[in-house]
Amino acid sequence: MAKSLQSRHNKVIYVVVCVTSISFLSEWGQWGDQNRYHGYKRFPFN
């Protein structure tokens, strides 16, 4: 029981991380395209 609960918990974390990363990347891409100057200031590694 505890083992299956743990794996389910890990799956939930994995899904949340994936969704957050995808939404962040798409938002960052749109935002960087709209305003390269401020994007450069905000993300120096760009």
PDB file of N, H, CA, C and O in Angstrom:
ATOM      1  N   MET A   1       0.836  -1.213   0.000  1.00  0.00           N
ATOM      2  CA  MET A   1       0.000   0.000   0.000  1.00  0.00           C
ATOM      3  C   MET A   1       0.867   1.258   0.000  1.00  0.00           C
ATOM      4  O   MET A   1       0.687   2.155  -0.824  1.00  0.00           O
ATOM      5  N   ALA A   2       1.798   1.303   0.930  1.00  0.00           N
ATOM      6  H   ALA A   2       1.945   0.574   1.599  1.00  0.00           H
ATOM      7  CA  ALA A   2       2.663   2.477   1.019  1.00  0.00           C
ATOM      8  C   ALA A   2       3.494   2.638  -0.255  1.00  0.00           C
ATOM      9  O   ALA A   2       3.763   3.751  -0.705  1.00  0.00           O
ATOM     10  N   LYS A   3       3.896   1.492  -0.827  1.00  0.00           N
ATOM     11  H   LYS A   3       3.677   0.587  -0.462  1.00  0.00           H
ATOM     12  CA  LYS A   3       4.723   1.552  -2.031  1.00  0.00           C
ATOM     13  C   LYS A   3       3.945   2.138  -3.214  1.00  0.00           C
ATOM     14  O   LYS A   3       4.456   2.994  -3.937  1.00  0.00           O
ATOM     15  N   SER A   4       2.705   1.670  -3.406  1.00  0.00           N
ATOM     16  H   SER A   4       2.290   0.974  -2.820  1.00  0.00           H
ATOM     17  CA  SER A   4       1.910   2.184  -4.521  1.00  0.00           C
ATOM     18  C   SER A   4       1.581   3.666  -4.302  1.00  0.00           C
ATOM     19  O   SER A   4       1.557   4.452  -5.249  1.00  0.00           O
ATOM     20  N   LEU A   5       1.332   4.032  -3.050  1.00  0.00           N
ATOM     21  H   LEU A   5       1.352   3.393  -2.280  1.00  0.00           H
ATOM     22  CA  LEU A   5       1.046   5.430  -2.743  1.00  0.00           C
ATOM     23  C   LEU A   5       2.266   6.293  -3.084  1.00  0.00           C
ATOM     24  O   LEU A   5       2.132   7.383  -3.640  1.00  0.00           O
ATOM     25  N   GLN A   6       3.444   5.794  -2.747  1.00  0.00           N
ATOM     26  H   GLN A   6       3.553   4.909  -2.296  1.00  0.00           H
ATOM     27  CA  GLN A   6       4.673   6.531  -3.030  1.00  0.00           C
ATOM     28  C   GLN A   6       4.862   6.715  -4.535  1.00  0.00           C
ATOM     29  O   GLN A   6       5.193   7.811  -4.987  1.00  0.00           O
ATOM     30  N   SER A   7       4.656   5.649  -5.315  1.00  0.00           N
ATOM     31  H   SER A   7       4.387   4.758  -4.948  1.00  0.00           H
ATOM     32  CA  SER A   7       4.848   5.755  -6.759  1.00  0.00           C
ATOM     33  C   SER A   7       3.810   6.700  -7.366  1.00  0.00           C
ATOM     34  O   SER A   7       4.121   7.453  -8.288  1.00  0.00           O
ATOM     35  N   ARG A   8       2.590   6.661  -6.857  1.00  0.00           N
ATOM     36  H   ARG A   8       2.338   6.049  -6.107  1.00  0.00           H
ATOM     37  CA  ARG A   8       1.565   7.580  -7.354  1.00  0.00           C
ATOM     38  C   ARG A   8       1.960   9.017  -7.043  1.00  0.00           C
ATOM     39  O   ARG A   8       1.785   9.910  -7.872  1.00  0.00           O
ATOM     40  N   HIS A   9       2.492   9.234  -5.849  1.00  0.00           N
ATOM     41  H   HIS A   9       2.634   8.508  -5.176  1.00  0.00           H
ATOM     42  CA  HIS A   9       2.937  10.568  -5.444  1.00  0.00           C
ATOM     43  C   HIS A   9       4.045  11.054  -6.377  1.00  0.00           C
ATOM     44  O   HIS A   9       4.044  12.213  -6.793  1.00  0.00           O
ATOM     45  N   ASN A  10       4.987  10.176  -6.704  1.00  0.00           N
ATOM     46  H   ASN A  10       4.988   9.235  -6.366  1.00  0.00           H
ATOM     47  CA  ASN A  10       6.063  10.534  -7.616  1.00  0.00           C
ATOM     48  C   ASN A  10       5.526  10.871  -8.996  1.00  0.00           C
ATOM     49  O   ASN A  10       6.004  11.804  -9.641  1.00  0.00           O
ATOM     50  N   LYS A  11       4.528  10.112  -9.455  1.00  0.00           N
ATOM     51  H   LYS A  11       4.140   9.353  -8.931  1.00  0.00           H
ATOM     52  CA  LYS A  11       3.921  10.387 -10.761  1.00  0.00           C
ATOM     53  C   LYS A  11       3.273  11.759 -10.778  1.00  0.00           C
ATOM     54  O   LYS A  11       3.409  12.505 -11.747  1.00  0.00           O
ATOM     55  N   VAL A  12       2.572  12.088  -9.711  1.00  0.00           N
ATOM     56  H   VAL A  12       2.461  11.481  -8.924  1.00  0.00           H
ATOM     57  CA  VAL A  12       1.920  13.399  -9.623  1.00  0.00           C
ATOM     58  C   VAL A  12       2.963  14.504  -9.698  1.00  0.00           C
ATOM     59  O   VAL A  12       2.786  15.477 -10.431  1.00  0.00           O
ATOM     60  N   ILE A  13       4.047  14.361  -8.945  1.00  0.00           N
ATOM     61  H   ILE A  13       4.191  13.570  -8.350  1.00  0.00           H
ATOM     62  CA  ILE A  13       5.126  15.358  -8.965  1.00  0.00           C
ATOM     63  C   ILE A  13       5.703  15.479 -10.370  1.00  0.00           C
ATOM     64  O   ILE A  13       5.943  16.584 -10.857  1.00  0.00           O
ATOM     65  N   TYR A  14       5.925  14.337 -11.022  1.00  0.00           N
ATOM     66  H   TYR A  14       5.730  13.440 -10.627  1.00  0.00           H
ATOM     67  CA  TYR A  14       6.485  14.332 -12.373  1.00  0.00           C
ATOM     68  C   TYR A  14       5.574  15.075 -13.347  1.00  0.00           C
ATOM     69  O   TYR A  14       6.042  15.880 -14.153  1.00  0.00           O
ATOM     70  N   VAL A  15       4.269  14.801 -13.269  1.00  0.00           N
ATOM     71  H   VAL A  15       3.889  14.148 -12.615  1.00  0.00           H
ATOM     72  CA  VAL A  15       3.309  15.472 -14.160  1.00  0.00           C
ATOM     73  C   VAL A  15       3.301  16.972 -13.901  1.00  0.00           C
ATOM     74  O   VAL A  15       3.312  17.770 -14.838  1.00  0.00           O
ATOM     75  N   VAL A  16       3.282  17.352 -12.628  1.00  0.00           N
ATOM     76  H   VAL A  16       3.273  16.703 -11.867  1.00  0.00           H
ATOM     77  CA  VAL A  16       3.267  18.781 -12.281  1.00  0.00           C
ATOM     78  C   VAL A  16       4.525  19.472 -12.818  1.00  0.00           C
ATOM     79  O   VAL A  16       4.450  20.565 -13.380  1.00  0.00           O
ATOM     80  N   VAL A  17       5.674  18.826 -12.639  1.00  0.00           N
ATOM     81  H   VAL A  17       5.735  17.939 -12.183  1.00  0.00           H
ATOM     82  CA  VAL A  17       6.927  19.415 -13.118  1.00  0.00           C
ATOM     83  C   VAL A  17       6.909  19.557 -14.641  1.00  0.00           C
ATOM     84  O   VAL A  17       7.330  20.581 -15.179  1.00  0.00           O
ATOM     85  N   CYS A  18       6.422  18.530 -15.329  1.00  0.00           N
ATOM     86  H   CYS A  18       6.079  17.698 -14.892  1.00  0.00           H
ATOM     87  CA  CYS A  18       6.360  18.578 -16.802  1.00  0.00           C
ATOM     88  C   CYS A  18       5.455  19.706 -17.271  1.00  0.00           C
ATOM     89  O   CYS A  18       5.835  20.488 -18.142  1.00  0.00           O
ATOM     90  N   VAL A  19       4.261  19.792 -16.699  1.00  0.00           N
ATOM     91  H   VAL A  19       3.952  19.157 -15.991  1.00  0.00           H
ATOM     92  CA  VAL A  19       3.304  20.820 -17.120  1.00  0.00           C
ATOM     93  C   VAL A  19       3.877  22.211 -16.837  1.00  0.00           C
ATOM     94  O   VAL A  19       3.777  23.115 -17.666  1.00  0.00           O
ATOM     95  N   THR A  20       4.473  22.366 -15.662  1.00  0.00           N
ATOM     96  H   THR A  20       4.554  21.631 -14.988  1.00  0.00           H
ATOM     97  CA  THR A  20       5.049  23.659 -15.309  1.00  0.00           C
ATOM     98  C   THR A  20       6.170  24.035 -16.267  1.00  0.00           C
ATOM     99  O   THR A  20       6.249  25.179 -16.715  1.00  0.00           O
ATOM    100  N   SER A  21       7.040  23.073 -16.583  1.00  0.00           N
ATOM    101  H   SER A  21       6.976  22.144 -16.219  1.00  0.00           H
ATOM    102  CA  SER A  21       8.160  23.344 -17.486  1.00  0.00           C
ATOM    103  C   SER A  21       7.659  23.717 -18.868  1.00  0.00           C
ATOM    104  O   SER A  21       8.152  24.669 -19.472  1.00  0.00           O
ATOM    105  N   ILE A  22       6.682  22.973 -19.376  1.00  0.00           N
ATOM    106  H   ILE A  22       6.282  22.199 -18.886  1.00  0.00           H
ATOM    107  CA  ILE A  22       6.160  23.244 -20.726  1.00  0.00           C
ATOM    108  C   ILE A  22       5.510  24.621 -20.769  1.00  0.00           C
ATOM    109  O   ILE A  22       5.764  25.396 -21.691  1.00  0.00           O
ATOM    110  N   SER A  23       4.683  24.929 -19.792  1.00  0.00           N
ATOM    111  H   SER A  23       4.477  24.299 -19.043  1.00  0.00           H
ATOM    112  CA  SER A  23       4.012  26.231 -19.787  1.00  0.00           C
ATOM    113  C   SER A  23       5.034  27.355 -19.635  1.00  0.00           C
ATOM    114  O   SER A  23       4.901  28.404 -20.265  1.00  0.00           O
ATOM    115  N   PHE A  24       6.067  27.136 -18.789  1.00  0.00           N
ATOM    116  H   PHE A  24       6.175  26.284 -18.278  1.00  0.00           H
ATOM    117  CA  PHE A  24       7.103  28.151 -18.602  1.00  0.00           C
ATOM    118  C   PHE A  24       7.869  28.383 -19.896  1.00  0.00           C
ATOM    119  O   PHE A  24       8.125  29.526 -20.275  1.00  0.00           O
ATOM    120  N   LEU A  25       8.237  27.290 -20.579  1.00  0.00           N
ATOM    121  H   LEU A  25       8.029  26.361 -20.271  1.00  0.00           H
ATOM    122  CA  LEU A  25       9.012  27.424 -21.814  1.00  0.00           C
ATOM    123  C   LEU A  25       8.205  28.109 -22.901  1.00  0.00           C
ATOM    124  O   LEU A  25       8.723  28.981 -23.599  1.00  0.00           O
ATOM    125  N   SER A  26       6.941  27.728 -23.057  1.00  0.00           N
ATOM    126  H   SER A  26       6.520  27.019 -22.491  1.00  0.00           H
ATOM    127  CA  SER A  26       6.127  28.359 -24.105  1.00  0.00           C
ATOM    128  C   SER A  26       5.908  29.839 -23.782  1.00  0.00           C
ATOM    129  O   SER A  26       5.965  30.683 -24.676  1.00  0.00           O
ATOM    130  N   GLU A  27       5.660  30.153 -22.513  1.00  0.00           N
ATOM    131  H   GLU A  27       5.615  29.468 -21.787  1.00  0.00           H
ATOM    132  CA  GLU A  27       5.459  31.537 -22.099  1.00  0.00           C
ATOM    133  C   GLU A  27       6.747  32.330 -22.316  1.00  0.00           C
ATOM    134  O   GLU A  27       6.712  33.463 -22.796  1.00  0.00           O
ATOM    135  N   TRP A  28       7.873  31.734 -21.964  1.00  0.00           N
ATOM    136  H   TRP A  28       7.901  30.814 -21.574  1.00  0.00           H
ATOM    137  CA  TRP A  28       9.169  32.386 -22.112  1.00  0.00           C
ATOM    138  C   TRP A  28       9.467  32.641 -23.589  1.00  0.00           C
ATOM    139  O   TRP A  28       9.975  33.704 -23.946  1.00  0.00           O
ATOM    140  N   GLY A  29       9.150  31.660 -24.454  1.00  0.00           N
ATOM    141  H   GLY A  29       8.738  30.797 -24.164  1.00  0.00           H
ATOM    142  CA  GLY A  29       9.368  31.812 -25.892  1.00  0.00           C
ATOM    143  C   GLY A  29       8.529  32.943 -26.472  1.00  0.00           C
ATOM    144  O   GLY A  29       9.049  33.786 -27.202  1.00  0.00           O
ATOM    145  N   GLN A  30       7.236  32.971 -26.156  1.00  0.00           N
ATOM    146  H   GLN A  30       6.814  32.286 -25.563  1.00  0.00           H
ATOM    147  CA  GLN A  30       6.360  34.040 -26.650  1.00  0.00           C
ATOM    148  C   GLN A  30       6.838  35.386 -26.144  1.00  0.00           C
ATOM    149  O   GLN A  30       6.932  36.358 -26.894  1.00  0.00           O
ATOM    150  N   TRP A  31       7.138  35.421 -24.857  1.00  0.00           N
ATOM    151  H   TRP A  31       7.061  34.632 -24.248  1.00  0.00           H
ATOM    152  CA  TRP A  31       7.528  36.667 -24.201  1.00  0.00           C
ATOM    153  C   TRP A  31       8.842  37.187 -24.778  1.00  0.00           C
ATOM    154  O   TRP A  31       8.991  38.387 -25.011  1.00  0.00           O
ATOM    155  N   GLY A  32       9.797  36.277 -25.009  1.00  0.00           N
ATOM    156  H   GLY A  32       9.675  35.302 -24.820  1.00  0.00           H
ATOM    157  CA  GLY A  32      11.077  36.677 -25.587  1.00  0.00           C
ATOM    158  C   GLY A  32      10.913  37.202 -27.003  1.00  0.00           C
ATOM    159  O   GLY A  32      11.603  38.141 -27.400  1.00  0.00           O
ATOM    160  N   ASP A  33       9.999  36.600 -27.777  1.00  0.00           N
ATOM    161  H   ASP A  33       9.439  35.837 -27.455  1.00  0.00           H
ATOM    162  CA  ASP A  33       9.759  37.063 -29.141  1.00  0.00           C
ATOM    163  C   ASP A  33       9.124  38.451 -29.140  1.00  0.00           C
ATOM    164  O   ASP A  33       9.460  39.296 -29.970  1.00  0.00           O
ATOM    165  N   GLN A  34       8.211  38.678 -28.208  1.00  0.00           N
ATOM    166  H   GLN A  34       7.938  37.992 -27.534  1.00  0.00           H
ATOM    167  CA  GLN A  34       7.522  39.966 -28.155  1.00  0.00           C
ATOM    168  C   GLN A  34       8.477  41.084 -27.750  1.00  0.00           C
ATOM    169  O   GLN A  34       8.396  42.190 -28.285  1.00  0.00           O
ATOM    170  N   ASN A  35       9.366  40.810 -26.824  1.00  0.00           N
ATOM    171  H   ASN A  35       9.432  39.911 -26.389  1.00  0.00           H
ATOM    172  CA  ASN A  35      10.241  41.873 -26.343  1.00  0.00           C
ATOM    173  C   ASN A  35      11.632  41.320 -26.057  1.00  0.00           C
ATOM    174  O   ASN A  35      11.929  40.926 -24.930  1.00  0.00           O
ATOM    175  N   ARG A  36      12.476  41.292 -27.072  1.00  0.00           N
ATOM    176  H   ARG A  36      12.235  41.612 -27.988  1.00  0.00           H
ATOM    177  CA  ARG A  36      13.815  40.712 -26.947  1.00  0.00           C
ATOM    178  C   ARG A  36      14.670  41.491 -25.950  1.00  0.00           C
ATOM    179  O   ARG A  36      15.448  40.888 -25.212  1.00  0.00           O
ATOM    180  N   TYR A  37      14.543  42.790 -25.916  1.00  0.00           N
ATOM    181  H   TYR A  37      13.911  43.280 -26.516  1.00  0.00           H
ATOM    182  CA  TYR A  37      15.416  43.588 -25.050  1.00  0.00           C
ATOM    183  C   TYR A  37      15.180  43.255 -23.579  1.00  0.00           C
ATOM    184  O   TYR A  37      16.116  42.962 -22.835  1.00  0.00           O
ATOM    185  N   HIS A  38      13.901  43.307 -23.173  1.00  0.00           N
ATOM    186  H   HIS A  38      13.140  43.545 -23.777  1.00  0.00           H
ATOM    187  CA  HIS A  38      13.600  42.980 -21.781  1.00  0.00           C
ATOM    188  C   HIS A  38      13.852  41.497 -21.504  1.00  0.00           C
ATOM    189  O   HIS A  38      14.259  41.133 -20.401  1.00  0.00           O
ATOM    190  N   GLY A  39      13.610  40.641 -22.500  1.00  0.00           N
ATOM    191  H   GLY A  39      13.279  40.936 -23.396  1.00  0.00           H
ATOM    192  CA  GLY A  39      13.905  39.227 -22.329  1.00  0.00           C
ATOM    193  C   GLY A  39      15.395  39.017 -22.084  1.00  0.00           C
ATOM    194  O   GLY A  39      15.785  38.186 -21.264  1.00  0.00           O
ATOM    195  N   TYR A  40      16.223  39.773 -22.798  1.00  0.00           N
ATOM    196  H   TYR A  40      15.906  40.448 -23.464  1.00  0.00           H
ATOM    197  CA  TYR A  40      17.669  39.655 -22.609  1.00  0.00           C
ATOM    198  C   TYR A  40      18.067  40.110 -21.213  1.00  0.00           C
ATOM    199  O   TYR A  40      18.907  39.484 -20.567  1.00  0.00           O
ATOM    200  N   LYS A  41      17.468  41.190 -20.752  1.00  0.00           N
ATOM    201  H   LYS A  41      16.786  41.698 -21.277  1.00  0.00           H
ATOM    202  CA  LYS A  41      17.777  41.682 -19.408  1.00  0.00           C
ATOM    203  C   LYS A  41      17.348  40.680 -18.343  1.00  0.00           C
ATOM    204  O   LYS A  41      18.037  40.473 -17.344  1.00  0.00           O
ATOM    205  N   ARG A  42      16.167  40.049 -18.590  1.00  0.00           N
ATOM    206  H   ARG A  42      15.607  40.217 -19.402  1.00  0.00           H
ATOM    207  CA  ARG A  42      15.651  39.125 -17.586  1.00  0.00           C
ATOM    208  C   ARG A  42      16.387  37.786 -17.628  1.00  0.00           C
ATOM    209  O   ARG A  42      16.580  37.148 -16.593  1.00  0.00           O
ATOM    210  N   PHE A  43      16.803  37.357 -18.838  1.00  0.00           N
ATOM    211  H   PHE A  43      16.647  37.876 -19.678  1.00  0.00           H
ATOM    212  CA  PHE A  43      17.486  36.073 -18.979  1.00  0.00           C
ATOM    213  C   PHE A  43      18.836  36.304 -19.652  1.00  0.00           C
ATOM    214  O   PHE A  43      18.936  36.186 -20.873  1.00  0.00           O
ATOM    215  N   PRO A  44      19.871  36.627 -18.888  1.00  0.00           N
ATOM    216  CA  PRO A  44      21.180  36.955 -19.462  1.00  0.00           C
ATOM    217  C   PRO A  44      21.783  35.813 -20.272  1.00  0.00           C
ATOM    218  O   PRO A  44      22.621  36.056 -21.140  1.00  0.00           O
ATOM    219  N   PHE A  45      21.367  34.550 -20.003  1.00  0.00           N
ATOM    220  H   PHE A  45      20.686  34.353 -19.298  1.00  0.00           H
ATOM    221  CA  PHE A  45      21.959  33.408 -20.707  1.00  0.00           C
ATOM    222  C   PHE A  45      21.353  33.233 -22.083  1.00  0.00           C
ATOM    223  O   PHE A  45      21.748  32.329 -22.820  1.00  0.00           O
ATOM    224  N   ASN A  46      20.388  34.090 -22.448  1.00  0.00           N
ATOM    225  H   ASN A  46      20.067  34.824 -21.849  1.00  0.00           H
ATOM    226  CA  ASN A  46      19.696  33.969 -23.729  1.00  0.00           C
ATOM    227  C   ASN A  46      20.663  34.136 -24.898  1.00  0.00           C
ATOM    228  O   ASN A  46      20.251  34.063 -26.056  1.00  0.00           O
TER     229      ASN A  46
END
